[in-house]
Amino acid sequence: MIALIGLLIGIVAGLILQPAVPVFLQPYLPIAVVAALDALFGAFRARLDGIFDDRVFLVSILSNMVIAAFLVFLGDQLGVGSQLATAVIVVLGIRIFTNAAAIRRHLFKA
């Protein structure tokens, strides 16, 4: 319940304050969002399977975001930033859809 209240407060604060993302961080924002969504779907799947661990979730979300951002940074340094960012999003997207399918099978037995 505390997490839900914190989420709602964060959404309202974001809508009211409308924070601006610095230009040098803008390429990393979509990657961070997709990495966080991957960790959230994985956590929800783990919860349904009865194996959720908060430490694993915290390490998962942080490591996903750091590794994804590092890959995009590395791609920018090599001159292939957009291609590497696309690759990261595709890989994390596949993981999100795999977890979503497992969640669907668990909830709807289909």
ABEGO torsion letter per residue (X at the ends): XAAAAAAAAAAAAAAAAGBBBBAAAAAAAAAAAAAAAAAAAAAAAAAAAGABBAAAAAAAAAAAAAAAAAAAAAAAAAGAAAAAAAAAAAAAAAAAAAAAAAAAAAAAGX
